[in-house]
Amino acid sequence: PNEQAILEAGGTMVGHIARRQSKGRLILRILQLGVLFMPILITTPIVTLVTRVTGSNKGSGSMIGTVVEDLWWAMVQHVLQLAGPCWVKFGQWAATRPDLFPPSFIDHLSTLHSHVHPHSVHATDRAIRNSFGNTIEELFLSFEPYALASGAIAQVHRAVTQDGQVVVVKVLHPHVLESIMLDLSIMYIGARVVNALPGMRWLSLPDSLEDFGRSMLLQADLRREALNLVKFGKNFAQSSQIAVPRAVYPLISRQVLVETFEPGVSIERFLERSHPLNKQLAKLGLDAYMKMMLVDNFIHSDLHPGNVLVRTPVDDFTGETMPPQLVLLDVGLVTELSEKDSKNFHALFGAVVRGDGRYGAMLMIKHAREKQCTPEEQEKFKSAMGQLFAEVGAKKLSDVDVGALLGNILSLVRTYRIKIESNFATLVMGTVVLEGLGRQLDPDLNLLTAAVPFLVRNDQGLLMNMAKEYGRRLFPGVFPPPTAADIPIEEGDV
């Protein structure tokens, strides 16, 4: 099948790609990766031993262990960057999965960046000619030859179209799709080997890799990002304070995306210092994310500070400064839940708001993709969730640290080997990151308080359920705890 057929393939996409790879190319690439990753394999037992020995000591011994571990993780990041786009993105994806990987793994890989040396302007011109049949000079009045930024998959240039419109031209790196497919094939082989090991089935790595592979291949098709721009534009059409670039049709292809240039200042400038607009920006960003997650079911999955701009428009007539705007960039990676998963996520989020840990645990067990825990361990998981939520319930809603709460939930999921949907884990980590950024702008920001209006809009029974939960706490004899029978059975459930 051609590349487009592979991109649009179904559930066995990564396996299909792996089966079609040349054995010679696979072996050569495995040898190349073996050389790159050899220093990590050799030093891993040494670093593990050093950190264990020094971890039990205080003072300088502990400091030495920390320095050694940090240096080792810096080497891991460097090797991932040398290995290519698929491995960089895999490291970034893994950092969003605390349900699969331990905290130290998450903490160190969360700082992994995908800055890549830009390809030449000649390669950019070739991609544009292959896509549109015209040269750079024929399509643009001016075109900056040096890239504004270069990521793992593509780079961007600023240009001016023949009608005078300032635009950004995003161009895939040469051969990036072939590189991604080859490395996905190797990851697929590795995932199947790990999945066959005793006790590892609950991780369901081939399924997780399928999700990762699909997102990688979609990011390597810039037509998909153009469609995402259109959809975000429609979703926020009624908002004067949230903006996204507009795709400039017909200058859209798999390799090239032309979109409007959106001026603004990186939100990182506001995170670094106190500013009068910080509280407004925090609320604006949180409300936008709640709308994406709880209303639109179309969520920007890469909302780090580098992808958010701030601008303060000026009224052309009065000259007065208007309310600030947030500009959302780089929308190639989005999360959408199926109707069933969306209902489950809303129910779980509602359980978080109500402080109903056991009900949330029953939901997670019931809808787990894989679970290798006994009924006794499931009961322990429910009790642990109940205790976690009880601690939260003792606080005011506005005092709850949602990031810590969600992180603890995913830690319990990993401890009790309950495999949740990857989209759910992505949403949870996106929420944790967003709340952390929001609290840098406004320490009083609270995600649960902001979420209630959006949840109530979609679930008119939420207020009644919240009242019942508080009734259970005050009058346990009158309001009995929920049971498994309270969780609705939906078509397709077993």
C-alpha positions in Angstrom: 0.0 0.0 0.0 1.1 3.6 -0.5 2.0 5.9 2.3 -1.5 7.4 2.6 -3.0 3.9 2.9 -0.6 3.2 5.8 -1.5 6.5 7.5 -5.2 5.7 7.3 -4.8 2.0 8.3 -6.7 0.6 11.3 -5.8 -1.0 14.5 -2.8 -3.1 13.2 -1.1 -0.2 11.6 2.3 -0.5 13.4 2.4 -4.2 12.9 1.5 -3.8 9.3 4.4 -1.3 8.8 6.8 -3.7 10.6 5.9 -6.6 8.3 6.6 -4.5 5.2 10.0 -3.3 6.2 13.1 -4.7 4.4 14.9 -7.1 6.7 18.2 -5.7 5.6 17.2 -2.1 6.5 15.9 -3.4 9.9 19.1 -5.2 10.7 21.2 -2.2 9.7 19.1 0.2 11.8 19.2 -2.1 14.8 23.0 -2.3 14.6 23.1 1.5 14.3 20.8 1.9 17.4 22.8 -0.7 19.2 25.9 1.4 18.9 24.1 4.6 20.0 22.4 2.9 23.0 25.4 0.8 24.1 26.8 3.4 26.6 23.4 3.5 28.3 23.2 -0.3 28.5 26.7 -0.5 29.9 26.3 2.2 32.5 22.8 1.3 33.7 23.9 -1.3 36.3 26.7 0.9 37.5 24.4 3.9 38.0 21.8 1.7 39.7 24.4 0.4 42.1 25.8 3.9 42.9 22.3 5.4 43.5 21.3 2.5 45.8 24.5 2.6 47.8 24.5 6.4 48.1 20.8 6.6 48.6 21.1 5.1 52.1 23.7 7.7 53.0 23.2 11.3 54.0 25.2 14.4 53.1 27.9 14.2 50.4 27.2 10.5 49.6 23.6 11.2 48.7 24.7 14.3 46.6 27.2 12.1 44.7 24.4 9.7 43.8 22.2 12.5 42.6 24.9 14.0 40.4 25.7 10.6 38.9 22.0 9.9 38.2 21.5 13.4 36.6 24.5 12.9 34.4 23.2 9.5 33.3 19.8 10.9 32.4 21.5 13.8 30.5 23.3 11.1 28.4 20.0 9.3 27.8 18.4 12.5 26.5 21.4 13.1 24.2 21.3 9.6 22.9 17.5 9.9 22.2 18.1 13.1 20.3 20.9 11.4 18.2 18.7 8.4 17.5 16.1 10.5 15.6 12.6 12.0 15.7 10.8 8.8 16.6 12.9 8.2 19.7 12.7 11.9 20.8 8.9 11.7 20.5 8.9 8.4 22.2 10.8 9.9 25.2 8.4 12.8 25.3 5.4 10.5 25.1 6.7 8.2 27.8 7.1 11.2 30.1 3.3 11.6 29.9 2.7 8.0 31.1 3.1 7.8 34.9 0.7 4.9 34.8 3.4 2.9 33.0 6.8 4.3 34.2 8.2 5.3 37.6 8.4 8.9 38.8 12.2 9.3 38.2 11.8 8.2 34.6 8.9 10.8 34.2 10.8 13.6 35.9 13.9 13.3 33.8 12.3 12.8 30.4 9.8 15.6 30.9 12.6 18.0 30.1 13.5 16.3 26.8 13.3 18.8 23.9 13.2 18.1 20.2 15.4 20.9 18.8 16.9 19.5 15.6 19.4 21.0 13.2 17.4 22.6 10.4 17.5 21.2 6.9 18.7 23.3 4.0 16.5 25.8 2.1 17.1 23.7 -1.0 15.3 20.8 0.7 12.5 23.1 1.6 12.2 24.4 -2.0 12.2 20.7 -3.2 9.3 19.9 -0.8 7.4 22.9 -2.0 7.9 22.1 -5.7 6.9 18.5 -5.1 3.7 19.6 -3.3 2.5 22.5 -5.4 4.5 22.4 -8.6 5.9 25.9 -8.0 9.2 27.2 -6.6 9.5 29.4 -3.5 10.0 32.5 -5.7 6.8 31.7 -7.7 4.6 31.3 -4.6 6.0 33.9 -2.2 7.0 37.6 -2.4 9.6 36.9 0.3 10.8 33.8 2.1 13.1 33.8 5.1 15.7 31.1 4.3 16.6 30.5 8.0 14.1 28.5 10.0 12.3 30.2 12.9 12.3 26.9 14.7 13.2 23.3 13.9 11.6 20.3 15.7 11.8 16.6 15.5 9.5 16.3 12.5 9.4 19.7 10.7 10.7 23.2 10.7 9.0 26.6 10.1 9.9 29.6 8.0 8.3 33.0 7.8 7.2 34.2 4.4 4.9 36.7 2.5 2.5 35.4 -0.1 1.9 37.0 -3.5 -1.1 38.8 -2.1 0.9 40.3 0.8 -0.2 38.0 3.6 2.4 37.2 6.3 2.4 33.5 6.8 4.4 30.6 8.4 5.5 27.8 6.2 5.9 24.4 8.0 7.9 21.8 6.1 8.6 18.2 7.0 12.3 17.2 7.3 13.5 15.1 4.3 12.8 11.3 4.7 11.2 11.8 8.1 8.2 9.5 7.4 10.5 6.7 6.3 12.6 7.1 9.4 9.6 7.0 11.6 8.2 3.9 10.0 11.5 2.1 10.3 12.0 3.0 14.0 8.3 2.1 14.8 9.0 -1.3 13.3 11.9 -1.8 15.7 9.9 -0.6 18.7 7.1 -3.0 17.7 9.5 -5.9 17.8 10.8 -4.8 21.2 7.3 -4.3 22.6 6.2 -7.8 21.6 9.3 -9.3 23.2 8.6 -7.4 26.5 4.9 -8.3 26.3 5.8 -12.0 26.2 7.8 -11.8 29.5 6.1 -13.0 32.7 4.2 -10.3 34.5 4.5 -7.7 31.7 1.3 -8.4 29.9 -0.6 -5.8 32.0 1.5 -3.1 30.4 -0.1 -4.0 27.0 2.9 -2.4 25.3 1.9 -3.3 21.7 -1.4 -1.5 22.2 0.4 1.5 23.8 2.8 1.5 20.9 -0.1 1.4 18.5 -1.4 4.6 20.0 2.0 6.2 19.9 2.6 5.1 16.3 -0.7 6.4 15.1 0.0 9.9 16.6 3.5 9.9 15.1 2.2 9.1 11.6 -0.6 11.7 11.9 2.0 14.3 12.9 4.0 13.4 9.7 1.0 14.3 7.6 0.5 18.1 7.7 -2.9 17.9 6.1 -4.1 16.5 9.4 -2.7 19.6 11.3 -4.5 21.8 8.8 -7.8 20.1 9.6 -7.1 20.5 13.3 -6.6 24.2 12.8 -9.9 24.5 11.1 -11.7 22.6 13.9 -10.0 24.6 16.7 -11.0 27.8 14.8 -14.7 26.7 14.7 -14.6 25.6 18.4 -13.3 29.0 19.5 -15.1 31.1 16.9 -17.2 32.7 19.6 -14.2 33.6 21.8 -12.4 36.9 21.3 -9.6 35.8 23.7 -8.5 32.5 22.2 -6.9 32.5 18.7 -5.4 29.9 16.5 -3.6 30.3 13.1 -5.7 29.8 10.0 -4.7 27.2 7.4 -4.0 29.0 4.0 -5.7 26.8 1.4 -4.8 25.6 -1.2 -1.2 25.7 0.1 -1.6 22.5 2.1 0.0 19.1 1.4 1.3 16.1 3.3 4.8 17.7 3.4 4.0 21.5 3.6 1.5 23.5 5.6 1.1 27.2 5.1 -0.8 29.0 8.0 -1.3 32.7 9.0 1.5 34.3 11.0 0.2 35.1 14.5 2.2 37.8 16.4 2.6 37.6 20.1 4.9 37.1 23.0 5.7 33.7 24.5 3.9 33.0 27.7 7.2 32.0 29.1 7.9 35.7 29.6 4.9 35.9 32.0 5.9 32.7 33.8 9.3 34.2 34.6 8.1 37.3 36.4 5.1 38.9 38.1 2.8 40.8 35.7 -0.6 42.5 36.1 -2.1 40.2 33.4 -1.0 36.9 35.0 -4.2 36.1 36.8 -6.3 36.8 33.7 -4.0 34.6 31.6 -4.2 31.7 34.1 -8.0 31.8 34.1 -8.2 32.2 30.3 -5.9 29.3 29.7 -7.6 27.0 32.2 -11.1 27.8 30.9 -9.9 27.2 27.3 -8.6 23.8 28.4 -11.7 22.9 30.3 -13.8 23.7 27.2 -11.5 21.5 25.0 -11.7 18.6 27.4 -15.2 18.7 28.9 -17.2 20.4 26.1 -15.5 20.0 22.7 -13.8 16.6 23.2 -11.0 18.0 21.0 -7.9 18.7 23.1 -4.6 20.2 22.2 -2.1 17.6 23.5 1.1 19.6 23.3 0.3 22.7 25.3 3.8 23.5 26.7 4.8 27.2 27.1 6.5 27.3 23.7 3.2 26.7 22.0 1.3 29.5 23.7 1.6 33.2 22.8 0.1 36.2 24.5 -1.0 39.4 22.8 -2.8 42.5 24.0 -4.8 43.9 21.1 -5.4 47.7 20.8 -8.9 49.0 19.7 -8.4 50.7 16.4 -11.0 53.3 17.1 -10.4 54.3 20.8 -6.7 53.3 21.1 -7.5 51.4 24.3 -5.9 48.1 25.2 -8.3 45.2 24.8 -8.4 42.1 27.1 -5.4 39.8 26.5 -5.6 37.0 24.0 -3.9 33.5 24.0 -2.7 32.2 20.7 -2.4 28.4 20.5 0.2 27.0 18.1 1.4 23.7 16.8 -1.9 21.8 16.9 -0.6 18.7 15.1 -1.2 16.5 18.2 -4.7 16.3 19.5 -6.7 14.0 21.7 -10.2 12.8 21.0 -12.1 10.3 23.1 -14.7 7.9 21.8 -18.2 8.5 22.9 -18.0 5.7 25.5 -14.5 6.8 26.8 -15.7 10.4 27.0 -18.6 9.4 29.2 -16.3 7.4 31.4 -13.8 10.3 31.6 -16.6 12.7 32.6 -17.8 10.2 35.2 -14.3 9.8 36.6 -13.7 13.6 36.6 -17.1 14.0 38.3 -15.9 11.5 41.0 -12.8 13.6 41.5 -15.0 16.7 42.0 -17.3 14.9 44.4 -14.4 13.3 46.3 -15.8 9.8 45.6 -12.6 7.7 45.4 -14.2 4.2 45.6 -16.6 5.0 42.8 -13.7 6.4 40.7 -11.7 3.2 41.4 -14.6 1.0 40.3 -14.9 3.0 37.1 -11.2 2.5 36.3 -11.3 -1.2 37.1 -14.4 -1.8 35.1 -13.1 0.0 32.0 -9.4 -1.1 32.2 -7.9 -2.4 29.0 -5.8 -4.9 31.0 -5.7 -5.8 34.7 -3.6 -8.4 36.3 -4.6 -7.9 39.9 -6.6 -10.3 42.1 -10.0 -9.5 43.5 -8.2 -8.8 46.8 -5.8 -6.4 45.1 -8.8 -4.7 43.4 -10.3 -4.2 46.8 -7.0 -2.7 48.1 -7.0 -0.4 45.1 -10.5 0.8 45.9 -9.5 1.4 49.5 -6.4 3.3 48.5 -8.4 5.5 46.2 -11.0 6.0 48.9 -8.3 7.0 51.4 -6.7 9.3 48.8 -10.0 11.0 48.1 -10.9 11.2 51.8 -7.8 13.3 52.4 -8.9 15.5 49.6 -12.4 15.7 50.9 -11.2 17.1 54.2 -10.1 20.3 52.3 -12.1 23.0 50.6 -12.5 22.4 46.8 -10.4 25.5 46.2 -7.5 24.1 48.3 -7.1 20.8 46.4 -3.8 20.3 44.6 -5.3 18.7 41.5 -1.9 18.0 40.0 -0.7 16.0 43.0 -4.1 14.2 43.2 -4.0 13.1 39.6 -0.4 12.1 39.8 -1.2 9.9 42.9 -4.1 8.3 41.0 -1.8 7.3 38.2 0.8 6.1 40.7 -1.8 3.8 42.2 -2.8 2.6 38.8 0.8 1.5 38.1 1.2 -0.1 41.6 -1.9 -2.2 41.1 -1.2 -3.0 37.4 -4.4 -1.6 36.0 -3.9 -0.6 32.3 -5.9 2.5 31.5 -6.6 3.9 28.0 -3.6 5.9 26.7 -5.8 8.8 25.8 -7.0 9.0 29.4 -3.4 9.1 30.7 -2.6 11.8 28.1 -5.5 13.9 29.3 -4.6 13.4 32.9 -0.9 14.4 32.4 -2.0 17.4 30.2 -4.2 18.5 33.0 -1.4 18.1 35.5 1.0 20.2 33.4 -1.6 22.8 32.6 -2.5 23.3 36.3 1.2 23.6 37.1 1.7 26.3 34.5 -1.5 28.0 35.7 -0.4 28.1 39.3 2.9 29.7 38.2 0.8 32.6 36.8 -1.7 32.6 39.7 -1.0 30.6 42.9 -4.7 30.8 43.8 -5.8 29.0 40.7 -7.8 25.8 41.2 -8.7 23.4 38.4 -11.6 21.7 40.2 -13.4 25.0 40.9 -13.0 25.9 37.2 -14.2 22.5 36.1 -17.5 22.4 37.9 -19.4 24.7 35.5 -18.3 22.7 32.5 -19.1 19.4 34.1 -22.6 20.6 35.2 -23.2 21.9 31.7 -22.7 18.3 30.4 -24.1 16.4 33.4 -27.1 17.9 35.0 -27.1 15.2 37.6 -23.6 16.2 38.9 -24.9 18.6 41.6 -27.3 15.9 42.9 -24.5 13.4 43.0 -22.2 15.9 44.8 -25.0 16.4 47.3 -25.4 12.7 47.8 -21.6 12.3 48.4 -21.5 15.0 51.0 -24.7 13.4 52.5 -22.8 10.0 52.7 -20.0 11.7 54.7 -22.4 13.4 57.1 -25.1 10.7 57.4 -23.5 7.3 56.3 -26.6 5.4 57.4 -29.0 7.4 55.2 -26.8 7.6 52.1 -25.1 4.2 51.6 -21.8 4.0 49.6 -22.1 3.3 45.8 -21.6 -0.3 44.7 -20.5 -1.9 41.4 -24.2 -2.0 40.5 -24.3 1.8 40.4 -21.9 1.9 37.5 -24.1 1.8 34.3 -23.7 -1.1 32.0 -23.2 0.1 28.5 -23.5 -1.8 25.2 -20.4 -3.7 24.5 -19.3 -4.1 28.1 -18.5 -7.6 29.3 
